[in-house]
Amino acid sequence: MPQQRKFTLKESDIPTHWYNIMADMPNKPLPPLHPGTKQPVGPEDLAPLFPMELIKQEVTSEKWVEIPEEVRRLYSIWRPTPLYRALELEKALGTKSKIYYKYEGVSPAGSHKPNTAVPQAYYNMKEGIKKIATETGAGQWGSALSFACKLFNIECEVFMVKVSYEGKPYRKIMMNTWGATVHASPSNLTNAGRTILEKDPNSPGSLGIAISEAVEVAATHDDTKYSLGSVLNHVLMHQTIIGQEALKQMEIAGDYPDIVIAPFGGGSNFAGIAFPFLENKLTGGKNIRAIAVEPTSCPKLTRGVFRYDFGDTVGMTPLIPMYTLGHNFIPSPIHAGGLRYHGAGAIVSQLLKDKIIEADAINQTECFDAGILFAQTEGIIAAPEATHAIAEAVRQARQADEEGVSKTILFNLCGHGHFDLSAYEQYLEGKLVNFEVTQEEINESLAELNTPVI
Ligand SMILES: *Cc1c(COP(=O)(O)O)cnc(C)c1O
C-alpha cells in the first residue's frame, strides 16, 4: 500500500460551531478604545459599522458559537477543504520529517477569506442591511466579499488600493463579475479620500486609507455597514473551521502536528488553522508550536511594539491593543499584498505577548524559492502570501534534519496564486528584490504614535 496522500472529509463533517479561543486564554486581550474618548468601546459605538450579531461575537467569551444552518449549507460549496501530505516535497527535501498542508485555495475566491465573508454577509442580510462597504488591497478580500454579498443579494462597494486597481485588473473583474462596484482609493467620493488627494493627487493609496474611506461610507449611510476581512475577533473565530477540519484529517492520517505554521497578515488564516490545535494546548492536552510567518518588509510581530494603535491611517477605527509598526507605516511594495498591514489582531497579539505562539519573518526571495519548489513538486502555484508558510515549513524540516529528529509539520496553504503570476514572472526573470526595514524606519514610524501605551 503506498502512503496516503490526500485526506478528505464528507459534507457532514463541516464543523457545526466556531471555536472562540477567548474562552481558554489565560490573559484576555485588553478592550478596544474609542478613538475620541479613549474609553473602552461599547456595542453602541460599533453599531453604525457592524450588525449586532457580529458585535456580540466580537466580545463574547462563549467557547463555541453555533454556525447558522444557512451558512453551513453555503460552506459546502467549497468545504470541507482537502488536507494533503506533501510527499513529493518531502522527497525533494530528503527530509525525515512529515509535512502536511491544508488547502484553502479551492474556494470560489481562491483563498480562506470566504470562510468569514459568507457569515458576515449572512448576518447583515438578517438585520436588513442593503449594502456593505469595504476595502481591499490586492483584491482577495474584495472578491471574497463580493461573492458572499451576491449570495444574499446585498450590494457591495469596494475601495481598492489604487496601485492594485491599476496593476491587478483581474481581481477587479472578478468583483465586477460577482456584481460589486469597485473604486480606486483614494477616491473623491469620501472626505477621507478627498483629504488625501488634496495633499497628493497622485497618491498610490494604501490599505489604511481605503479602510478610512469604507468606514466613512458605512458611518454616514443608515442602510450601509462595514466589513473587515481580518484582524477582528469575530473574523478570526469564523476561520477556525479550517483547524477543526484539519484536526479530524490529521486523526484520519493517524498523526498529530508538532508544529503548525501559517502566513500572517492580520491573523485570520493563522488563527483559523492554529486555534483549534491551541485549544488542546491551553486546556492541558497536547503540546504544539504555532508559528506565524510575516514578511521581513512588514515585521510587526518580530520587530513591532505592543501598544494601542488604530486599524486605519486616518484614525477613525477603535484603538486596538496590538503588535504594530505604527498606523502610518507604509510597507515596501512586496508581492504578498495580503501581508502588508501595519498591525495584528488583539487576540493574536496577546497570545504572542504571553509566548503561547511564536513568530518568524522571511524575505520574499526565500519565500518564492520555496513557492517554486512547491509548485514543481506538489503542483500547486501558491499565493505569494502562502509561500511564507511553505518557506517556514522548509526551514523547520531542514532544522529537524540537522538535529537528527523527525517532526510532523502542518501548514496552511491559504490561497492559490493564479492572479499573482506577474510576481512569479519577476522571480523567474531574476528581478525579484528583497526589502529589509531599517531600525531607523521603524523608530521613525513609532515615534509618530500618540496612542495610549500599555
Ligand atoms: C488576506 C490574505 C492573507 C492575510 O490575511 P490574514 O488575515 O492574516 O489571513 C494571507 N493569505 C491570503 C491568500 C490572503 O488572501
The ligand as a MOL file (V3000), in Angstrom:
LIG
                    3D

  0  0  0     0  0            999 V3000
M  V30 BEGIN CTAB
M  V30 COUNTS 15 15 0 0 0
M  V30 BEGIN ATOM
M  V30 1 C -5.7130 38.1650 3.0370 0
M  V30 2 C -4.7940 37.0560 2.8680 0
M  V30 3 C -3.7960 36.7740 3.8250 0
M  V30 4 C -3.5380 37.6070 5.0420 0
M  V30 5 O -4.5860 37.7910 5.9260 0
M  V30 6 P -4.7660 37.0080 7.2950 0
M  V30 7 O -5.9580 37.6250 7.8890 0
M  V30 8 O -3.5390 37.1740 8.1220 0
M  V30 9 O -5.0170 35.5940 6.9390 0
M  V30 10 C -2.9720 35.6850 3.6090 0
M  V30 11 N -3.1060 34.9180 2.5130 0
M  V30 12 C -4.0510 35.1550 1.5800 0
M  V30 13 C -4.1230 34.2530 0.3970 0
M  V30 14 C -4.9270 36.2170 1.7270 0
M  V30 15 O -5.8550 36.4460 0.8040 0
M  V30 END ATOM
M  V30 BEGIN BOND
M  V30 1 1 1 2
M  V30 2 1 2 3
M  V30 3 2 2 14
M  V30 4 1 3 4
M  V30 5 2 3 10
M  V30 6 1 4 5
M  V30 7 1 5 6
M  V30 8 2 6 7
M  V30 9 1 6 8
M  V30 10 1 6 9
M  V30 11 1 10 11
M  V30 12 2 11 12
M  V30 13 1 12 13
M  V30 14 1 12 14
M  V30 15 1 14 15
M  V30 END BOND
M  V30 END CTAB
M  END
